[in-house]
Amino acid sequence: MHMSFWWDYKLTDYLFRGLSSHSIAGLVGMCLSVASMSFAFEFLRYLQAKQRQKELILRSEQLKTICPTETSTLLDGTQAPPGVTITPMHRTFLFVSEIGLWFSLQNLGYILMLSVMLYNGWLFISAVVGGGLGYFVFGQMFMKINLQNCQIIRDTWCMQKCGEPENLPGSKDGESTPALEAVPGTSTTVLNCHEVAASVHAECHPQN
């Protein structure tokens, strides 16, 4: 096995036994495949951020109805409408989409890693060029979505008035918000403010 970069066009057993290149045209095809996978990796990262934004928006609407803003409560003098629930269909769709994107990213990342570990210089350059092109196309949108996600968290969570423990029944010592019960007439449970905040806090503070 080569432990330093080599530049030959002959490539034997690329990832799978029998998948080999013995011509320049074959190597070009493999390089295009690696570049495409590297480009697709950046695209999947962008899709994953978009998927997280959909969940944040859904939870944002839920939290706004559970915890109305102090300004709207004082001006209107009305009670907040019933909380927006996350139905089982929404949960299933979000879960399947999240798992599917995670699975695709993980496997594609491992394939790219194994391709680069062959130490073929042409494959390495293809991976770098494909990833760079993908970042050029999707990088700005990816960062913009992440900033929007943080804005959703700040506007939804930090600006909400979730009630005071001495005024709301069911609160425990040391908690600013009591746990919310299931909404009558629905089969789903509305998350309390702490649970929603904990789930969306990781968007701006990833544990890497």
C-alpha positions as CSV (number, residue, x, y, z in Angstrom):
1,M,0.0,0.0,0.0
2,H,1.3,3.4,-0.9
3,M,2.1,5.6,2.1
4,S,3.0,8.7,0.0
5,F,1.2,10.4,-2.8
6,W,1.6,8.8,-6.2
7,W,0.5,10.0,-9.6
8,D,0.0,6.9,-11.8
9,Y,-3.2,6.5,-13.8
10,K,-3.4,2.8,-13.0
11,L,-5.6,2.2,-9.9
12,T,-6.4,-1.3,-8.7
13,D,-9.4,-2.2,-6.5
14,Y,-10.8,1.2,-5.8
15,L,-13.0,0.7,-2.7
16,F,-14.3,-2.6,-4.1
17,R,-12.4,-5.6,-5.5
18,G,-12.4,-5.5,-9.3
19,L,-13.2,-1.8,-9.6
20,S,-9.9,-0.7,-11.2
21,S,-8.6,1.8,-13.7
22,H,-6.0,0.9,-16.3
23,S,-6.3,3.9,-18.6
24,I,-6.3,7.7,-18.4
25,A,-10.0,7.7,-19.3
26,G,-10.8,5.4,-16.4
27,L,-8.9,7.5,-14.0
28,V,-10.7,10.7,-15.2
29,G,-14.0,8.9,-14.6
30,M,-13.0,8.1,-11.0
31,C,-11.8,11.6,-10.4
32,L,-15.1,13.0,-11.6
33,S,-16.9,10.6,-9.3
34,V,-14.8,11.7,-6.3
35,A,-15.3,15.4,-7.2
36,S,-19.1,14.8,-7.5
37,M,-19.3,13.1,-4.1
38,S,-17.3,15.9,-2.5
39,F,-19.6,18.4,-4.1
40,A,-22.6,16.4,-2.9
41,F,-21.3,16.4,0.6
42,E,-21.5,20.2,0.8
43,F,-24.9,20.1,-0.7
44,L,-26.1,17.6,2.0
45,R,-24.7,19.8,4.7
46,Y,-26.8,22.6,3.3
47,L,-29.9,20.4,3.2
48,Q,-29.3,19.3,6.8
49,A,-29.2,23.0,7.9
50,K,-32.5,23.6,6.0
51,Q,-34.1,20.6,7.7
52,R,-33.1,21.9,11.1
53,Q,-34.5,25.3,10.3
54,K,-37.9,23.7,9.5
55,E,-37.9,22.0,12.9
56,L,-36.9,25.3,14.6
57,I,-39.7,27.2,12.9
58,L,-42.2,24.6,13.9
59,R,-41.0,24.6,17.5
60,S,-40.9,28.4,17.4
61,E,-44.6,28.6,16.5
62,Q,-45.3,26.2,19.2
63,L,-43.4,28.1,21.8
64,K,-44.9,31.5,20.8
65,T,-48.4,30.1,21.5
66,I,-47.3,28.5,24.8
67,C,-45.3,31.4,26.0
68,P,-46.8,34.7,24.6
69,T,-44.6,37.7,24.6
70,E,-45.0,40.1,27.5
71,T,-45.8,43.0,25.1
72,S,-48.6,41.3,23.3
73,T,-50.1,40.1,26.6
74,L,-50.1,43.6,28.1
75,L,-51.5,45.2,25.0
76,D,-54.2,42.7,24.2
77,G,-55.1,41.6,27.6
78,T,-56.1,38.2,26.2
79,Q,-55.0,34.7,26.9
80,A,-52.7,32.9,24.4
81,P,-54.3,30.6,21.9
82,P,-53.9,26.8,22.5
83,G,-50.4,25.6,21.9
84,V,-49.3,24.4,18.5
85,T,-48.7,20.7,18.7
86,I,-46.1,18.6,16.9
87,T,-48.2,15.8,15.5
88,P,-47.0,12.3,15.1
89,M,-46.8,12.8,11.4
90,H,-44.6,15.9,11.8
91,R,-42.4,14.0,14.3
92,T,-42.1,11.0,11.9
93,F,-41.3,13.2,8.9
94,L,-38.7,15.3,10.9
95,F,-37.1,12.1,12.4
96,V,-36.9,10.2,9.1
97,S,-35.5,13.3,7.2
98,E,-32.9,13.9,9.9
99,I,-31.8,10.3,10.0
100,G,-31.7,10.1,6.2
101,L,-29.5,13.2,5.9
102,W,-27.2,12.1,8.8
103,F,-26.9,8.6,7.3
104,S,-26.1,10.0,3.8
105,L,-23.5,12.5,5.2
106,Q,-21.8,9.9,7.3
107,N,-21.4,7.3,4.6
108,L,-20.4,9.8,1.9
109,G,-17.8,11.2,4.3
110,Y,-16.3,7.8,4.9
111,I,-16.2,7.1,1.2
112,L,-14.4,10.3,0.6
113,M,-12.0,9.6,3.4
114,L,-11.2,6.1,2.0
115,S,-10.7,7.6,-1.5
116,V,-8.2,10.1,-0.2
117,M,-6.4,7.4,1.9
118,L,-5.5,5.7,-1.3
119,Y,-2.8,8.4,-1.6
120,N,-3.5,8.9,-5.3
121,G,-2.7,12.5,-6.0
122,W,-5.4,12.9,-8.7
123,L,-8.1,11.6,-6.5
124,F,-7.0,13.9,-3.7
125,I,-7.1,16.9,-6.0
126,S,-10.5,15.9,-7.2
127,A,-11.8,15.7,-3.7
128,V,-10.4,19.1,-2.8
129,V,-11.7,20.7,-6.0
130,G,-15.2,19.2,-5.6
131,G,-15.5,20.2,-2.0
132,G,-14.2,23.7,-2.8
133,L,-16.7,24.1,-5.6
134,G,-19.5,22.9,-3.3
135,Y,-18.5,25.3,-0.6
136,F,-18.4,28.1,-3.1
137,V,-21.9,27.3,-4.2
138,F,-23.5,26.4,-0.9
139,G,-21.2,27.9,1.7
140,Q,-22.8,31.3,1.9
141,M,-26.3,29.9,2.0
142,F,-25.2,27.4,4.7
143,M,-23.8,30.2,6.9
144,K,-26.9,32.3,6.3
145,I,-29.2,29.5,7.4
146,N,-27.2,29.0,10.5
147,L,-27.4,32.7,11.3
148,Q,-31.1,32.6,10.7
149,N,-31.5,29.6,13.0
150,C,-29.7,31.5,15.8
151,Q,-32.0,34.5,15.1
152,I,-35.0,32.2,15.5
153,I,-33.7,30.9,18.8
154,R,-33.0,34.4,20.1
155,D,-36.3,35.9,18.9
156,T,-38.4,32.9,20.1
157,W,-36.8,31.9,23.3
158,C,-35.0,34.9,24.8
159,M,-37.9,37.3,24.1
160,Q,-40.6,35.1,25.6
161,K,-42.3,35.5,28.9
162,C,-43.0,32.0,30.2
163,G,-44.5,33.1,33.5
164,E,-43.3,33.4,37.0
165,P,-43.1,30.4,39.4
166,E,-45.1,32.2,42.1
167,N,-48.0,32.9,39.8
168,L,-48.2,29.6,37.9
169,P,-49.3,26.4,39.6
170,G,-47.3,23.3,39.3
171,S,-43.9,24.9,39.2
172,K,-41.1,23.5,41.3
173,D,-38.5,25.3,43.4
174,G,-35.7,26.6,41.2
175,E,-37.7,26.5,38.0
176,S,-38.9,29.5,36.2
177,T,-41.5,27.6,34.2
178,P,-43.8,24.7,35.2
179,A,-44.0,21.6,33.1
180,L,-46.8,21.9,30.6
181,E,-49.4,19.1,30.3
182,A,-50.7,17.5,27.2
183,V,-53.1,19.7,25.2
184,P,-56.7,18.5,25.8
185,G,-58.2,16.9,22.7
186,T,-54.9,16.0,21.2
187,S,-52.7,12.8,21.2
188,T,-49.5,14.7,21.5
189,T,-47.7,16.5,24.4
190,V,-46.7,20.1,24.1
191,L,-43.1,20.6,25.1
192,N,-42.5,23.0,27.9
193,C,-40.2,26.0,27.4
194,H,-37.2,24.4,29.0
195,E,-37.4,21.4,26.7
196,V,-37.8,23.5,23.6
197,A,-34.9,25.7,24.6
198,A,-32.7,22.8,25.3
199,S,-33.4,21.3,21.9
200,V,-32.8,24.5,19.9
201,H,-29.8,25.7,22.0
202,A,-27.5,23.2,20.3
203,E,-28.0,25.0,17.0
204,C,-25.9,27.9,18.0
205,H,-23.6,25.9,20.4
206,P,-22.6,22.6,18.6
207,Q,-20.6,20.2,20.8
208,N,-17.7,19.6,18.5
